[in-house]
Amino acid sequence: MLLAGVCSHHTILSHVRSELSKTREAREAAMEDNIQDDVEVGFKSLDDNVLGISTMSAAESTLATRMSTHQEFQEHESELPRVDPNSNYGRRSLSIKREATAPVFKEHKNYGTWENLVLAYQTLGVVYGDLGTSPLYVFPTVSINSPQEEDFLGVLSIIFWTLTLMGLLKYIFIVLQADDHGEGGTFALYSKLCRHANIGMTSGQRYSRLESDMELSHYDKPQTLQSKTKRFLETSKVAQNILLLVVMMGTCMVMGDGVLTPAISVLSAIGGIKSEESVISQTVVIIISSVVLVGLFLLQSWGTSKVSFLFSPIMIAWFVSTPMIGAYNIHRYYPGIFKALSPHYIIKYFQRNHKDGWVNLGGIFLCITGAEAMFCDLGHFNKRAIQIAFSTMVYPSLIITYAGEAAYLIKHPENLADAYFKSIPHLVYWPMFIVSTLAAIVASQALISATFSIIKQSMAHGCFPRVKLIHTSKKQEGQVYSPEINYILMVLCLAIVIGFRNGTQIGNAFGVAVVFVMIITTFLVTLVMLVIWSTPWPLILLYFTTYITIEGVYMTSVLNKVPQGGWVPFAISAFFLMVMLIWNSGRQKKYQVEAMHKVSSGELAFQISNTGAKRTPGMCFFYSELLHGVPPIISQYIKIVGSIHHIVVVTKIRFIPVTTVLPSERIYVGRKGIEGIYWCVARYGYMDVIDLEGNEFVDQVIEKLIYYITAIEDPDNNEPLPQQLAADQLAHDQLINRKPTTAKISQLENNSTQKEIAELQHARSKDAVHVVGKVTLISGKNTSWVEGILVDKLYSLLQNTCRSSIAALRIPPALLLQVGMVYEL
């Protein structure tokens, strides 16, 4: 059943403006003379009423055409002309606001030494809080019966080599090199792979690769080497589905980590007060921890930059004071502690403890928690800043701090359950307690910021429902904040604190999420080595076997703690994974149904002429997911309203597997083969924000169309059009350095062309109307009960709960129309 209705949010306002160069004051003065003309825009004063009903079965539709998705993209690839990026029109930017006046990032920024040092300072308050405060809870989570000197030396040796091999070698020197133009995380790795192998189809039709995408400045050119891995991924649909599932799992595990990190960090720090004041109950600790956590999440709206400047001094105090206490304990209790750096103490540890030693690996593994934030938070800072901060401050501070704790425990093994706070000298206990508590609060920031980044990436890939995203920095492209996600994390975090009540049990759950994220990262980086870097296979084998072995051993130990709380991250991740799978599946079904009902240009022309549809003055943008053909929303609009604007632009928003698309490379335009009807493809990277609130988008599309038409109809253009392109299309290389001046336009001999350009120029004097479709899917008679639940219940719930595409486009309400369409599967 196909039901179509057009709803106007407000009466359309139009104002006159003659030239783009007029000032804002002139625009505002012109708006005072605005005229309400319902007939002119063709909406007949029906406002919020449904304009009409038309029924059509998907099977009975004469316009329905079965299509091959791959063929459709390849078909349309030849129809995408390029425009001159060096022209005045090419340099005008599409309106992309990073919350208020945030700039458009036109090229990769090169940071100077001072800027890198400032960013390195900021990373201490965001990236390294989690990793840096791990000494608070690592030793207390280790359970050793009758611990001896060699036990503590063995634990310290494991901690040292884990930090060195995984933190320093893996993440700092290897994984950070796999960034996607400054962005990190599982989806950044996935998009990097999508650019070098055509495997993006499973993450949504709009994310598929076109050959023209590779000409973008931020699009890495694929390797000419056709490796077996690349060919396998491109030809195997099962492999592509598995890869996307693995990427989603990694993303969901990071979200689970973002819930557990604040809980264990704050609860462990606040719990330290019981070391000196035993009369304080655990209930009081939980209440104080909950209040602190609520305050932390409320601070997120400030943005990463402000939060980092607030938190970084705290972390500097932590990274300076803890190694000083560690050095004091080493000197006082066990000066020879650094002999534990020898790996043979690891062997002695397992020889002595056997199975118990293996079980304790789950607690020891917490020393590396937060290392994944170095990669996930990369977009908030840059690679060099993260490397500088870890190598010069974080890494040496951690080693000395852990060594000091081990030295103290060798002499006081009875204090293992409260190792960190017991190892603090009495004279500085309360100052250190304050620093520790504040540092623990800061520790929560790393994975919270990372969660915001990966949600942004997931949304751009069509794998997560739309939520509100705010760019909080005018200088750093990747600094984002989501109110909805922030409050979801807060509620889940409070539930964890109140439910578990102590840091040890949360620690059991904590390690599960971290180890799975690291294993997935190892797997994806290995694919990058195979498909993109063309790394020699011995080095790939060395990397993969080394880290999959280390992380695999840790994983076997961590899974042993599933009954003691390790099930929590699985439950959290399973919830988010279900949401992502349902959303991705629903969007693909919606795209396929729309593609079945698309209309050809000839059919649309016949409908306009046969039904006597009136051409009303003005300009209208129709937005659709379809890249090829005429979307059914236009045909249905004409059928119901009985009119169509003089200028119609069928607009497709495409997301490219890059971080950002330069404004000069963003827009393609062309004719649809019908008078006054054009198509436009606007391309965005997964960190770009679409904003149609101003006039820049409309202005740029009009200018591109005028330039396009002028270049084609120019009588001085003696260069033949490429044979593979239609007569009304022009290749990119034929448009270089050709600018459509007023004189050039007046020289055009074709009167119809002059009229066409005049109509486009006249369209600037009126506000353009934006029409967005709202497609609802319902199950049909032949739909299975599983698909019925998926479509009618789950996907429908997400579609009605999340933010609409209208909010995502930021179209002014006064210029917005929404067409509701219901398809029966």
C-alpha positions in Angstrom: 0.0 0.0 0.0 1.4 3.3 -1.0 0.0 6.4 0.9 1.3 9.8 0.0 0.7 13.0 1.9 2.3 16.4 1.8 2.4 18.4 5.1 3.6 22.0 5.2 5.2 23.0 8.5 4.4 26.7 8.0 3.2 29.0 5.2 6.1 29.5 2.8 7.7 32.9 3.0 9.5 34.3 0.0 11.6 37.5 -0.2 13.2 39.3 -3.2 16.9 39.6 -3.5 18.6 40.4 -6.8 22.3 39.5 -6.3 24.4 37.3 -4.1 26.7 40.1 -3.3 24.1 42.1 -1.3 24.8 42.5 2.3 22.9 40.8 5.2 21.2 44.1 5.9 19.8 44.3 2.4 18.5 40.8 2.7 16.7 41.6 6.0 15.2 44.8 4.5 13.9 42.8 1.6 12.3 40.3 4.0 10.1 43.1 5.3 8.3 43.1 2.0 7.7 39.4 1.9 4.6 38.2 0.3 2.5 35.1 1.2 1.5 33.5 -2.1 0.1 30.1 -1.6 -1.0 29.6 -5.1 2.4 30.5 -6.4 4.1 27.7 -4.6 1.4 25.3 -5.4 0.3 24.2 -2.0 -3.2 25.6 -2.1 -3.3 26.7 1.6 -3.7 23.1 2.9 -1.0 23.6 5.6 -0.9 20.5 7.8 -3.7 18.5 6.1 -3.1 15.4 4.0 -3.5 16.4 0.4 -4.6 13.1 -1.0 -4.3 9.3 -1.1 -3.1 7.1 -3.8 -2.9 3.3 -3.4 -0.4 1.1 -5.2 0.9 -2.4 -4.6 4.6 -2.8 -4.9 4.0 -5.8 -7.2 1.3 -4.0 -9.3 3.2 -0.8 -9.9 3.9 -0.2 -13.5 6.8 2.0 -12.6 8.5 -0.7 -10.5 11.8 -1.9 -12.0 14.0 -4.5 -10.5 17.5 -3.2 -10.3 21.0 -4.4 -9.5 22.5 -2.1 -6.9 26.0 -2.4 -8.3 24.9 -1.8 -11.9 22.9 1.3 -10.8 26.0 2.9 -9.3 28.1 2.1 -12.2 25.4 3.4 -14.6 25.2 6.7 -12.9 28.9 7.0 -12.6 29.1 8.0 -16.3 26.5 10.7 -15.7 28.5 12.6 -13.1 30.2 15.5 -14.8 32.9 17.4 -12.9 33.0 21.1 -12.4 36.1 23.3 -12.1 37.3 23.3 -8.6 39.5 26.3 -9.4 36.6 28.4 -10.5 34.8 31.0 -8.4 31.9 28.7 -8.3 34.0 25.8 -7.2 35.4 27.7 -4.3 32.1 28.7 -2.8 31.4 26.4 0.1 28.3 24.4 0.9 26.9 25.6 4.2 28.6 23.3 6.7 28.5 24.7 10.3 30.3 23.2 13.2 27.8 24.5 15.7 27.6 28.2 15.2 30.6 29.5 13.3 32.8 26.5 13.1 34.9 26.5 10.0 35.0 24.2 7.0 38.1 22.1 7.0 39.5 22.5 3.5 42.7 20.6 3.9 44.7 18.6 6.3 46.3 20.9 8.8 50.0 20.8 9.6 50.7 21.5 13.2 53.8 23.3 14.5 55.8 22.3 17.5 54.0 24.6 19.8 50.6 23.5 18.6 51.6 19.8 19.1 52.8 20.6 22.6 49.5 22.3 23.5 47.5 19.4 22.1 49.7 16.9 23.9 48.9 18.9 27.1 45.2 18.6 26.3 45.4 14.8 25.7 46.4 14.3 29.3 43.0 15.5 30.4 41.0 13.4 27.9 42.9 10.5 26.4 45.1 9.3 29.2 42.9 9.6 32.2 41.8 6.0 32.0 45.2 4.5 31.3 46.9 6.8 33.8 44.7 6.0 36.8 44.8 2.2 36.3 47.2 1.8 39.3 44.2 2.6 41.5 42.7 -0.8 40.8 45.1 -3.2 39.2 46.8 -4.8 42.2 43.6 -4.9 44.3 42.0 -7.0 41.6 44.8 -9.6 41.8 44.1 -12.4 44.2 47.2 -14.3 45.4 47.2 -16.8 48.3 50.2 -16.2 50.6 51.9 -13.8 48.2 55.7 -13.8 48.1 58.4 -11.5 46.7 58.5 -13.4 43.4 54.8 -13.1 43.0 54.9 -9.3 43.0 58.0 -9.3 40.8 56.2 -11.5 38.3 53.1 -9.3 38.3 55.2 -6.2 37.8 57.0 -7.9 35.0 53.8 -8.7 33.2 52.6 -5.2 33.7 55.8 -3.7 32.3 55.8 -5.9 29.2 52.1 -5.4 28.6 52.4 -1.6 28.6 55.5 -1.8 26.4 54.3 -4.3 23.8 50.7 -3.2 23.6 50.7 0.5 24.7 54.0 1.7 23.3 54.7 -0.7 20.4 51.3 -1.6 19.1 49.2 1.6 19.6 51.8 4.3 19.5 54.0 3.0 16.7 51.6 0.8 14.6 47.9 1.4 15.1 48.1 5.2 15.1 49.7 4.9 11.6 46.4 3.4 10.3 44.5 6.6 11.0 41.9 7.8 8.4 43.0 11.4 7.8 43.3 12.0 11.5 40.4 9.9 12.6 40.7 6.7 14.6 38.4 3.9 15.8 37.0 0.8 14.2 34.8 2.6 11.7 37.7 4.8 10.6 39.6 1.6 9.8 36.6 0.3 8.0 36.2 3.4 5.9 40.0 3.3 5.1 39.5 -0.3 3.8 36.4 0.8 1.8 38.5 3.3 -0.1 40.9 0.7 -1.3 38.5 -2.1 -1.8 34.9 -1.8 -3.0 33.4 -3.4 0.1 31.2 -0.6 1.5 27.9 -1.8 0.0 26.9 -3.7 3.2 27.0 -0.6 5.3 24.3 1.1 3.3 23.7 1.9 -0.4 24.6 5.5 0.0 28.1 4.6 1.1 29.1 2.6 -2.0 32.2 3.6 -3.9 32.2 5.4 -7.3 35.2 5.8 -9.5 34.9 9.6 -9.3 35.2 9.4 -5.5 38.9 8.6 -6.0 39.6 12.0 -7.5 38.8 13.7 -4.1 41.7 15.3 -2.4 41.1 13.4 0.8 40.5 10.1 -1.0 43.6 7.8 -0.8 44.3 6.3 -4.2 43.8 2.5 -4.2 46.8 0.4 -4.5 47.4 -1.1 -8.0 48.5 -4.3 -6.4 45.5 -6.7 -6.5 46.2 -8.8 -3.4 44.3 -12.0 -2.9 42.8 -10.6 0.3 41.4 -7.6 -1.6 39.9 -9.8 -4.4 38.4 -12.1 -1.8 36.8 -9.2 0.1 35.4 -7.6 -3.1 33.9 -10.8 -4.4 32.6 -12.4 -1.2 29.3 -11.0 0.1 29.6 -13.2 3.2 33.1 -11.8 4.0 31.8 -8.2 3.6 28.9 -8.9 6.0 31.2 -10.5 8.5 33.6 -7.6 8.3 30.9 -5.1 8.9 29.6 -7.2 11.8 33.1 -7.3 13.4 33.4 -3.5 13.0 30.0 -3.0 14.6 31.0 -5.3 17.5 34.1 -3.3 18.0 32.1 -0.1 18.1 29.6 -1.5 20.5 32.4 -2.8 22.8 33.8 0.8 22.9 30.4 2.0 24.0 30.3 -0.6 26.7 33.8 0.5 27.7 32.5 4.1 27.9 29.9 2.9 30.5 32.3 0.9 32.6 35.3 3.3 32.7 33.6 6.1 34.6 32.0 3.6 37.0 35.2 1.8 38.0 37.4 4.9 38.0 35.2 7.0 40.3 34.1 4.2 42.6 37.7 3.0 43.1 38.9 6.6 43.9 36.0 7.5 46.3 36.4 4.1 47.9 39.9 5.1 49.0 38.4 7.3 51.8 37.6 4.1 53.7 41.3 3.4 54.1 41.6 6.3 56.6 38.0 6.6 57.7 36.7 3.0 58.2 33.5 4.2 59.8 32.3 5.4 56.4 29.9 2.8 54.8 29.9 1.6 51.3 26.5 3.2 50.8 28.0 6.6 51.4 30.7 5.9 48.9 28.1 4.9 46.3 26.1 8.1 46.9 29.2 10.3 46.6 30.3 8.4 43.4 26.9 8.8 41.8 26.9 12.6 42.5 30.4 12.9 41.0 29.4 10.9 37.9 26.3 13.1 37.3 28.4 16.2 37.5 30.9 14.6 35.1 28.4 13.9 32.4 26.8 17.3 32.8 30.2 18.8 32.0 30.3 17.1 28.6 28.3 19.9 26.9 31.2 22.2 27.4 33.1 20.4 24.7 36.4 18.5 24.6 38.6 21.5 24.4 37.2 23.2 27.5 37.0 20.0 29.4 40.6 19.1 28.5 41.9 22.4 29.7 40.0 22.0 32.9 41.2 18.4 33.4 44.8 18.5 32.1 46.2 20.3 35.2 44.7 17.5 37.3 46.4 14.8 35.3 49.7 16.6 35.3 49.5 16.7 39.1 48.7 13.0 39.0 51.5 12.0 36.5 54.0 14.0 38.6 53.0 13.0 42.1 52.4 9.3 41.6 55.9 8.5 40.3 57.4 10.6 43.1 55.5 8.4 45.6 56.6 5.4 43.6 60.2 6.5 43.7 59.9 7.0 47.5 58.5 3.5 48.0 61.2 2.0 45.8 64.0 3.7 47.7 62.5 2.9 51.1 61.2 -0.7 50.6 62.9 -2.4 47.6 65.6 -0.5 45.7 66.2 -3.5 43.4 62.6 -3.6 42.1 63.5 -3.0 38.5 65.1 -6.4 38.1 61.5 -7.4 37.6 61.8 -6.1 34.0 63.4 -9.4 33.2 60.8 -11.7 31.5 62.1 -14.7 33.5 60.1 -13.5 36.5 56.9 -14.0 34.4 57.9 -17.6 34.0 58.6 -18.0 37.7 55.2 -16.4 38.5 53.3 -19.0 36.4 55.4 -21.9 37.7 54.5 -20.9 41.2 50.8 -20.0 40.8 49.7 -22.3 37.9 46.0 -21.8 37.2 45.6 -19.0 39.8 48.3 -17.1 37.9 46.3 -17.5 34.7 43.1 -16.4 36.4 44.8 -13.3 37.8 45.7 -12.1 34.2 42.1 -10.8 34.1 43.0 -8.3 36.8 46.5 -7.6 35.5 45.0 -6.8 32.1 43.4 -3.7 33.6 46.8 -2.0 33.4 46.3 -1.5 29.7 42.7 -0.4 29.8 42.4 3.0 28.2 45.1 2.3 25.5 42.3 1.9 23.0 41.3 5.5 23.7 44.6 6.6 22.1 43.2 5.5 18.8 39.5 6.2 19.3 40.1 9.8 20.5 42.5 10.5 17.7 40.0 12.8 15.9 39.9 15.1 18.9 43.6 15.8 18.7 46.3 14.5 16.4 48.8 11.7 16.1 51.9 13.5 17.1 50.4 15.0 20.3 49.2 11.6 21.5 52.6 10.1 20.8 54.5 12.9 22.6 52.3 12.7 25.7 52.5 8.9 26.0 56.2 8.6 25.4 57.4 11.5 27.5 55.0 11.4 30.5 52.4 8.7 30.7 54.5 5.6 30.0 57.5 6.4 32.4 55.1 7.6 35.1 53.1 4.4 35.0 56.2 2.2 35.1 57.6 4.0 38.2 54.2 4.1 39.9 53.6 0.3 39.5 57.2 -0.4 40.6 56.6 1.7 43.7 53.4 -0.3 44.5 55.1 -3.6 44.0 58.0 -2.5 46.2 55.6 -1.6 49.0 53.7 -4.8 48.7 56.8 -6.9 48.9 57.2 -5.6 52.5 53.4 -5.3 53.2 51.7 -8.1 51.3 48.7 -8.0 53.7 47.6 -4.7 52.1 47.2 -6.1 48.6 43.4 -5.4 48.6 44.1 -1.6 49.0 47.6 -1.4 47.6 47.6 2.1 46.1 46.2 4.1 49.0 48.1 2.1 51.6 51.3 2.8 49.8 50.9 6.5 50.1 52.9 8.1 53.0 50.7 9.3 55.8 51.8 12.9 55.6 50.6 13.3 52.0 47.6 10.9 52.2 44.8 13.5 52.0 46.4 15.7 49.3 47.0 12.5 47.3 43.4 11.3 48.0 42.1 14.6 46.5 44.4 14.3 43.5 43.4 10.6 43.0 39.7 11.4 43.2 40.0 14.2 40.7 42.2 12.1 38.4 39.6 9.2 38.6 36.9 11.6 37.5 39.1 12.7 34.6 39.8 9.0 33.7 36.1 8.7 32.7 36.6 11.3 29.9 38.7 9.2 27.6 36.0 6.7 26.6 33.1 9.2 26.8 34.8 11.3 24.2 35.6 8.2 22.1 32.0 7.1 22.2 30.9 10.5 20.8 33.4 10.1 17.9 32.4 6.6 16.9 28.7 7.4 17.1 29.3 10.2 14.6 31.2 7.8 12.3 28.5 5.0 12.7 25.8 7.5 11.7 27.6 8.5 8.6 27.9 4.9 7.6 24.2 4.4 8.0 24.7 2.0 10.9 23.3 4.0 13.8 20.0 5.9 14.3 20.3 9.7 13.9 21.0 11.5 17.1 21.9 15.2 17.7 25.6 15.9 17.3 27.2 19.2 18.2 30.7 20.3 17.0 32.1 21.9 20.0 35.4 23.3 18.6 36.0 25.9 15.8 39.6 24.5 15.3 39.5 20.8 15.9 37.3 19.0 13.4 36.6 15.8 15.4 35.5 17.3 18.7 31.8 16.4 18.9 29.2 16.0 21.6 25.8 14.1 21.6 23.3 15.0 24.3 21.2 11.8 23.8 24.2 9.5 23.9 25.7 11.4 26.9 22.5 10.9 29.0 22.2 7.2 28.0 25.8 6.6 29.1 25.1 8.4 32.4 22.0 6.3 33.2 23.8 3.1 32.4 26.9 4.1 34.4 24.8 5.0 37.5 23.0 1.6 37.1 26.4 -0.2 37.1 27.6 1.7 40.2 24.5 1.1 42.2 24.2 -2.5 41.0 27.8 -3.7 41.6 28.6 -1.5 44.6 32.3 -2.0 44.5 35.2 -1.6 42.1 36.4 -5.2 42.2 33.2 -6.6 40.6 33.2 -3.8 38.0 36.8 -4.7 37.2 35.6 -8.2 36.4 33.3 -6.7 33.8 35.7 -4.0 32.7 38.4 -6.2 31.2 36.0 -8.1 28.9 35.1 -5.0 26.8 38.7 -3.8 26.5 40.2 -7.1 25.4 37.6 -7.6 22.6 38.1 -4.1 21.3 41.9 -4.7 21.1 41.4 -8.1 19.3 39.1 -6.5 16.7 41.6 -3.6 16.3 44.4 -6.2 15.7 42.3 -7.9 13.1 41.4 -4.7 11.2 44.9 -3.4 11.2 46.1 -6.7 9.8 43.6 -6.2 6.9 45.0 -2.7 6.4 48.5 -4.2 6.2 47.3 -6.7 3.6 45.1 -4.5 1.5 46.6 -1.0 1.7 50.1 -1.0 3.1 51.3 -4.0 1.1 53.4 -4.9 4.1 55.7 -8.0 3.6 53.9 -11.1 4.8 56.6 -12.0 7.4 56.0 -8.7 9.2 52.2 -9.1 8.9 52.5 -12.6 10.4 54.8 -11.4 13.2 52.4 -8.6 14.1 49.3 -10.7 14.0 50.6 -13.8 15.8 52.3 -11.7 18.5 49.3 -9.6 19.4 46.6 -12.2 18.8 48.5 -14.5 21.1 48.9 -11.9 23.9 45.4 -10.7 23.6 44.0 -14.2 23.2 45.7 -15.3 26.4 44.2 -12.3 28.3 40.8 -13.0 26.7 40.7 -16.6 28.0 41.4 -15.3 31.5 38.9 -12.4 31.2 36.1 -14.7 30.0 36.6 -16.7 33.2 35.1 -13.7 35.0 31.9 -13.6 33.0 29.8 -15.1 35.8 31.2 -12.6 38.3 30.1 -9.6 36.2 31.8 -10.1 32.8 28.4 -10.5 31.3 27.6 -6.8 31.7 29.7 -5.5 28.7 28.3 -8.3 26.6 24.8 -7.2 27.5 25.5 -3.5 26.8 27.3 -4.3 23.6 24.5 -6.7 22.5 21.9 -4.0 23.0 23.8 -1.4 20.9 24.7 -4.1 18.3 21.0 -5.0 17.9 20.1 -1.3 17.4 22.8 -1.0 14.8 21.8 -4.2 12.9 18.1 -3.3 12.9 18.8 0.2 11.7 21.2 -0.9 9.0 18.8 -3.6 7.8 15.8 -1.3 7.8 17.6 1.4 5.8 18.7 -1.1 3.2 15.1 -2.5 2.8 13.8 1.1 2.5 16.4 1.9 -0.2 15.5 -1.3 -2.2 11.8 -0.5 -2.1 12.4 3.1 -3.2 14.6 1.8 -6.0 11.8 -0.5 -7.2 9.4 2.4 -7.5 11.7 4.9 -9.1 10.6 6.7 -12.3 12.4 7.3 -15.5 12.8 10.8 -16.9 10.6 9.8 -19.8 7.8 8.7 -17.5 8.1 11.8 -15.5 7.9 14.0 -18.6 4.8 12.1 -19.8 3.2 12.5 -16.4 3.8 16.3 -16.4 2.4 16.8 -19.9 -0.4 14.3 -19.6 -1.8 15.5 -16.3 -1.5 19.2 -17.1 0.6 19.9 -14.1 1.2 23.6 -13.7 4.7 25.0 -13.4 4.7 27.4 -10.6 7.4 30.1 -10.1 10.3 29.3 -7.8 12.7 26.5 -7.0 12.2 23.2 -5.2 14.7 20.7 -3.9 13.6 17.1 -3.6 15.8 14.9 -1.4 16.2 11.2 -2.0 18.5 8.3 -1.2 18.4 7.2 -4.8 21.5 8.0 -6.9 19.9 7.0 -10.3 16.5 7.7 -11.7 13.7 9.9 -10.5 12.6 9.2 -7.0 8.9 8.3 -6.6 8.3 11.2 -4.2 8.3 13.6 -7.2 5.7 11.6 -9.2 3.5 11.3 -6.2 3.9 15.0 -5.4 2.7 16.0 -8.9 -0.2 13.5 -8.7 -1.4 15.0 -5.4 -0.6 18.7 -5.8 -1.1 19.0 -9.5 1.8 21.4 -10.0 5.5 21.5 -9.9 8.0 24.4 -9.7 9.8 25.9 -12.7 13.1 24.8 -11.2 13.3 21.3 -9.6 16.6 19.9 -8.3 16.6 16.2 -7.4 19.2 16.1 -4.7 21.1 13.1 -3.4 23.2 13.3 -0.2 26.1 10.9 -0.5 28.6 10.0 2.2 32.1 9.1 1.0 34.5 6.9 3.0 36.7 9.9 3.8 36.8 12.2 6.9 35.8 15.3 5.0 35.1 16.5 1.4 36.5 19.8 0.3 33.8 22.4 -0.4 35.2 22.9 -3.9 34.7 19.1 -4.6 31.4 18.6 -3.0 28.7 19.2 -5.6 27.9 17.5 -9.0 25.1 18.9 -11.1 23.4 18.0 -14.4 20.2 18.0 -16.4 17.6 15.3 -16.0 16.4 15.6 -19.7 13.2 17.5 -18.8 12.9 21.3 -19.0 13.7 22.9 -15.6 14.5 19.6 -13.8 18.1 19.0 -12.7 20.0 16.6 -10.5 22.5 17.4 -7.8 24.8 15.1 -5.9 26.3 16.6 -2.7 29.1 14.5 -1.2 30.2 14.5 2.4 32.8 12.8 4.5 31.7 10.9 7.7 32.9 13.8 9.9 31.2 16.5 7.9 28.0 18.2 9.1 25.1 19.0 6.7 23.5 22.3 7.2 21.0 23.8 4.7 19.8 26.6 7.0 21.5 29.4 5.1 21.5 30.4 1.5 24.9 29.1 0.6 23.8 25.7 -0.5 21.1 26.9 -2.9 23.3 29.7 -4.2 26.1 27.3 -4.9 23.8 24.8 -6.7 22.5 27.6 -8.9 25.9 28.8 -9.7 27.2 25.3 -10.5 24.2 24.8 -12.8 24.7 28.1 -14.6 28.4 27.3 -15.0 27.6 23.8 -16.2 25.1 25.0 -18.9 27.4 27.9 -20.0 30.3 25.5 -20.5 28.2 23.1 -22.6 26.5 25.7 -24.8 29.6 27.9 -25.2 30.0 28.5 -29.0 33.7 28.9 -28.5 34.0 25.5 -27.1 35.3 23.4 -30.0 36.4 20.5 -28.0 34.3 17.4 -28.7 32.2 15.9 -25.9 33.4 12.5 -24.8 31.5 9.7 -26.6 30.7 7.8 -23.5 28.8 10.8 -22.0 25.4 12.1 -22.9 25.1 15.3 -24.9 24.2 17.4 -21.9 27.2 16.3 -19.8 30.7 17.4 -19.7 33.9 15.8 -18.3 35.9 17.5 -15.6 39.0 18.1 -17.7 36.9 20.2 -20.2 35.8 22.6 -17.5 39.2 23.6 -16.2 39.7 27.3 -16.1 36.4 28.1 -17.8 34.4 30.8 -16.0 30.8 31.8 -16.9 31.0 35.6 -17.0 28.0 37.8 -17.8 29.5 38.6 -21.2 30.0 35.0 -22.0 26.4 34.2 -21.1 25.1 37.0 -23.3 27.1 35.6 -26.3 25.2 32.3 -26.2 23.3 32.0 -29.5 20.7 29.5 -28.2 17.7 31.5 -27.0 16.4 28.5 -25.0 19.7 28.4 -23.2 19.6 32.1 -22.3 16.0 31.5 -21.1 17.2 28.6 -19.0 19.9 30.6 -17.4 17.6 33.5 -16.8 15.1 31.2 -15.0 17.9 29.9 -12.8 19.0 33.5 -12.0 15.4 34.5 -11.3 15.1 31.6 -8.9 17.6 33.3 -6.6 15.0 36.0 -5.9 12.8 33.6 -4.0 13.4 31.2 -1.2 13.8 27.6 -2.4 11.4 25.0 -1.0 12.9 21.8 0.3 10.8 18.6 0.1 11.9 15.6 2.2 10.2 12.2 2.1 9.3 10.2 5.1 9.2 6.6 4.1 7.4 4.0 6.3 7.7 0.3 5.7 5.0 -2.2 6.6 5.0 -5.9 6.2 2.8 -7.5 3.5 0.9 -10.8 3.2 4.0 -12.6 1.9 6.3 -11.3 4.6 7.7 -13.7 7.2 6.9 -13.2 10.8 10.5 -12.4 11.6 10.7 -9.8 8.9 7.3 -8.5 10.1 8.7 -8.0 13.7 11.8 -6.4 12.3 10.0 -3.9 10.0 6.7 -3.2 11.9 8.0 -3.2 15.4 11.7 -2.7 15.8 12.7 -0.6 12.8 9.5 1.5 13.2 10.3 2.1 16.8 13.8 3.3 16.0 12.5 5.4 13.2 9.9 7.1 15.3 12.3 7.5 18.3 15.4 8.9 16.7 15.9 12.3 15.1 14.3 12.7 11.7 16.3 13.3 8.5 14.8 16.8 8.6 16.7 17.6 11.8 19.8 16.1 10.3 19.6 18.3 7.2 18.9 21.5 9.3 16.4 22.8 6.8 14.6 26.0 8.0 11.1 24.9 9.1 9.4 27.7 7.0 10.9 26.3 3.8 10.3 22.6 4.6 7.7 20.2 3.2 7.5 16.5 4.2 5.9 13.9 2.0 4.8 10.8 3.9 5.0 7.5 1.9 4.1 4.0 3.1 5.4 1.0 1.3 4.1 -2.5 1.7 6.8 -5.1 1.4 
